[in-house]
Amino acid sequence: MKLNIVKWRLAWFTISATAVGLSIFVFFAWGLKQGIDFTGGTEMSLRFQDNRPSVVDLGSALQPLDLGDTVIQPAGTTDMQLRFKTIDEPTHQTILTTIQKDYPGTTELEYNAIGPSIGEELRNKSLQAVIIVFLAILAYIAWQFRRVSAPVESWKYGLVTIMQAFRDVMIPIGVFCVLGHFYGVEIGTPFIAAILTVLGYSITDCIVVLDRIRENLHKKDGAFKDIVEMSIHQTLLRSFNTSMATLLTLFAIYLFGGASLHDFTLTLIIGIAVGTFSSIFVSAPTLVSLQEWSAKRKKNR
């Protein structure tokens, strides 16, 4: 027995609206915790030879250097990543000397210093990239569905796609607002790259369903909601299999790919899972609601 997805669309809309609403709330309440990519600062990656110190012990060793708010994160079994305010080269050498004095054999794997002006430029360019992608998607949808005019106007296909793009981006952002507020998880340029990847993936998933609806409108007769329901089930297995194959790969990367890839892959996992749900249970049924509202409005005139 097949689930009537269109019939239960109010339930799917409620789930989706609740998730998006909570994400918007935490975004304005807490915001995203920006990393040094956007705020400027210094990042060091260290490898300890024998016994790696605890976060508390290393923090105590660095306290006399007056580095301000310092984020110390273990990585793997021997490494540690340090993030703090922008420093000059003499201070950098002092930090390294202090650590090597207390923990002989420590080596520096990586050192990055980003000024505030560079961070602001990266933040602005990231925002521009997201806006350009949204506009490009809208233009593509308008062109792709330009010959569809009944029973739903072509621009509504674009509206549904943009709604999905916003939803699939907002929910991962909301999750990282929570992670940043409670666990200090910071975002950087890899997070923006993951968001843009989620946009492309989820829009592709949505287009598959909408394009099948467009094809069936020319081939099949019947009520619009029945054609939408049939189109969803025709693409359901394809969307599920593709998403599961992708998610299994991402889970493997998340578990075994190292700490530096965790935030990137987690963003993709959340975004792709949400996008799969949205394209099947929310976006296509939204067309039915738009068509019914339009028909009711015309009838009441």
C-alpha positions in Angstrom: 0.0 0.0 0.0 1.5 3.3 -1.2 1.5 6.3 1.1 -0.6 9.2 -0.3 2.0 11.9 0.0 -0.1 14.7 -1.4 -3.1 13.9 0.8 -0.9 14.2 4.0 0.8 17.4 2.8 -0.3 19.5 5.8 1.6 17.1 8.1 4.8 17.5 6.0 4.3 21.2 5.8 4.0 21.4 9.6 7.2 19.4 10.1 9.1 21.5 7.6 7.7 24.9 8.9 8.6 23.9 12.5 12.2 23.0 11.6 12.7 26.2 9.6 11.0 28.4 12.2 13.2 27.0 15.0 16.3 27.5 12.7 15.4 31.1 12.1 14.8 31.7 15.8 18.2 30.4 16.9 19.8 32.2 14.1 18.6 35.6 15.3 18.9 34.6 19.0 22.4 33.2 18.9 23.8 33.6 15.4 26.6 31.6 13.9 30.0 31.5 15.7 32.4 32.7 13.1 35.9 31.3 12.9 39.1 33.1 12.1 38.3 32.9 8.3 35.7 35.6 8.9 36.8 37.4 12.0 40.6 37.3 11.6 42.9 35.6 14.0 45.6 32.9 14.3 45.4 29.2 14.0 48.2 26.7 15.0 48.3 23.0 14.5 50.6 21.1 16.8 51.8 17.5 17.1 53.0 16.1 20.4 55.6 13.4 20.5 54.8 11.4 23.6 52.1 12.5 25.9 49.6 15.0 24.6 48.5 17.4 27.3 44.9 17.9 28.2 43.0 21.0 27.1 43.1 22.5 30.6 46.9 21.9 31.0 47.8 23.4 27.7 45.5 26.4 28.4 47.3 26.9 31.7 50.7 26.9 30.0 49.6 29.6 27.6 47.7 31.8 30.1 50.8 34.0 31.0 51.1 35.0 27.3 47.8 37.0 27.4 46.4 35.5 24.1 42.8 36.4 25.0 40.0 33.9 24.2 41.8 30.8 23.1 40.1 27.8 21.6 42.0 24.5 22.0 40.7 21.4 20.2 42.3 17.9 20.2 42.6 16.3 16.8 43.3 12.6 16.5 45.5 11.0 19.1 48.6 13.2 19.0 47.5 16.6 17.5 46.0 19.8 18.8 44.6 22.9 17.1 44.8 26.3 18.7 42.9 29.4 17.7 43.3 32.9 19.2 43.6 36.6 18.4 46.0 38.0 15.7 49.6 38.0 16.9 52.9 39.1 15.5 55.8 36.7 14.7 57.8 37.2 17.9 54.7 36.2 19.9 54.3 33.2 17.6 57.8 32.1 18.4 57.3 32.7 22.1 54.2 30.4 22.1 56.0 27.7 20.3 59.0 27.9 22.6 56.8 27.8 25.7 55.0 24.7 24.5 58.1 22.9 23.5 59.7 23.7 26.8 56.9 22.0 28.7 56.4 19.3 26.1 59.6 18.4 24.4 59.4 17.0 20.9 56.4 19.1 19.9 56.3 20.1 16.3 54.3 22.7 14.5 52.3 21.3 11.6 50.5 24.4 10.4 50.4 28.1 11.2 47.8 30.5 9.7 47.3 34.2 10.5 44.3 36.1 8.9 43.8 39.8 9.4 40.4 41.3 10.2 40.2 43.0 6.7 40.8 39.7 5.0 38.2 38.0 7.1 35.6 40.7 6.3 36.4 40.3 2.6 35.9 36.6 2.8 32.6 37.0 4.6 31.3 39.5 2.0 32.4 37.3 -0.9 30.8 34.3 0.7 27.5 36.1 1.0 27.8 37.3 -2.6 28.4 33.7 -3.8 25.2 32.5 -2.0 23.2 35.4 -3.6 24.5 34.7 -7.1 23.7 31.0 -6.8 20.1 31.8 -5.7 19.7 34.2 -8.7 21.2 31.7 -11.1 18.8 29.0 -9.9 15.8 31.3 -10.3 16.9 32.1 -13.9 17.4 28.5 -14.7 14.0 27.4 -13.4 12.3 30.3 -15.3 13.9 29.1 -18.5 13.4 25.4 -17.9 9.6 25.7 -17.2 8.9 28.6 -19.5 6.4 26.6 -21.6 4.4 25.4 -18.6 1.4 27.6 -18.0 -1.4 25.4 -16.8 -2.7 24.5 -14.3 0.2 26.1 -12.4 2.1 29.1 -13.8 5.8 28.6 -14.6 7.0 31.1 -12.1 5.4 29.1 -9.3 7.8 26.2 -10.1 10.6 28.7 -9.6 9.0 29.9 -6.3 8.8 26.3 -5.0 12.4 25.7 -5.9 13.6 28.8 -4.2 11.6 27.9 -1.1 13.3 24.5 -1.0 16.7 26.1 -1.4 16.0 28.4 1.5 14.7 25.6 3.7 17.6 23.3 2.9 20.1 26.0 3.7 18.3 27.4 6.8 18.1 24.1 8.7 21.8 23.3 8.6 22.5 27.0 9.6 20.2 26.5 12.5 21.9 23.4 13.6 25.3 25.1 13.6 23.9 28.1 15.5 23.0 25.6 18.3 26.4 23.8 18.0 28.2 27.2 18.1 26.2 28.4 21.1 26.6 25.3 23.3 29.7 23.6 22.0 31.7 26.5 20.5 31.7 25.1 16.9 32.9 27.8 14.5 32.2 28.2 10.9 34.6 29.1 8.1 34.9 29.0 4.4 34.5 25.1 4.3 31.0 25.7 5.8 30.1 28.1 3.0 31.4 25.5 0.4 29.2 22.9 2.1 26.2 25.2 2.0 26.7 25.9 -1.8 27.1 22.1 -2.4 23.8 21.5 -0.5 22.1 24.1 -2.7 23.2 22.5 -5.9 22.3 19.0 -4.7 18.9 19.8 -3.2 17.9 21.9 -6.3 18.9 19.0 -8.5 16.7 16.7 -6.5 13.8 19.1 -6.6 14.1 19.6 -10.4 13.9 15.8 -11.0 10.4 15.7 -9.4 9.2 19.0 -11.0 10.4 17.9 -14.4 8.6 14.6 -14.1 5.4 16.6 -13.2 5.9 18.7 -16.3 6.3 15.7 -18.5 3.2 14.0 -17.1 1.1 17.1 -17.6 1.7 16.7 -21.4 1.1 12.9 -21.3 -1.5 12.1 -18.7 -5.1 13.3 -18.1 -6.6 13.7 -14.7 -6.6 16.0 -11.7 -3.5 18.0 -11.1 -3.0 16.5 -7.6 -3.2 13.0 -9.0 -0.5 13.7 -11.6 1.7 15.2 -8.9 1.2 12.1 -6.7 2.1 9.8 -9.6 5.1 11.9 -10.5 6.4 11.8 -6.9 6.1 8.0 -6.7 7.8 7.6 -10.1 10.9 9.5 -8.8 10.7 8.4 -5.2 13.0 5.4 -5.5 15.6 7.2 -7.6 15.8 10.1 -5.1 16.0 7.8 -2.1 18.7 5.6 -3.6 20.8 8.5 -4.8 20.6 10.2 -1.4 21.3 7.1 0.6 24.4 6.3 -1.5 25.6 9.9 -0.9 24.8 9.9 2.8 26.6 6.5 3.4 29.7 8.0 1.8 29.5 11.2 3.9 29.0 9.2 7.1 32.2 7.2 6.3 34.1 10.5 5.8 32.6 11.9 9.0 33.6 8.9 11.0 37.0 8.2 9.5 38.1 11.4 7.7 39.6 13.3 10.6 38.4 16.2 12.7 39.1 18.8 10.1 36.4 17.3 7.9 33.7 16.9 10.5 31.9 20.3 10.2 32.0 20.2 6.4 30.6 16.6 6.1 28.0 17.3 8.9 26.7 20.2 7.0 26.4 18.1 3.9 24.7 15.2 5.8 22.1 17.5 7.3 21.5 19.5 4.1 21.2 16.4 1.8 18.9 14.6 4.3 16.6 17.7 4.5 16.7 18.2 0.8 15.6 14.7 0.1 12.7 15.0 2.5 11.8 18.4 1.0 11.8 17.5 -2.6 9.5 14.5 -2.0 7.2 15.5 0.8 7.2 19.3 0.6 8.1 21.0 -2.7 5.9 19.0 -5.1 2.8 19.0 -2.8 3.3 22.7 -2.4 2.4 23.0 -6.2 -0.9 21.3 -5.4 -1.7 23.8 -2.6 -0.8 26.7 -4.9 -3.0 25.4 -7.7 -5.9 24.8 -5.3 -5.6 28.3 -3.8 -5.4 29.9 -7.2 -8.5 28.0 -8.4 -10.4 28.9 -5.2 -9.5 32.6 -5.7 -10.7 32.6 -9.3 -13.9 31.0 -8.3 -14.6 33.6 -5.6 -14.1 36.5 -8.0 
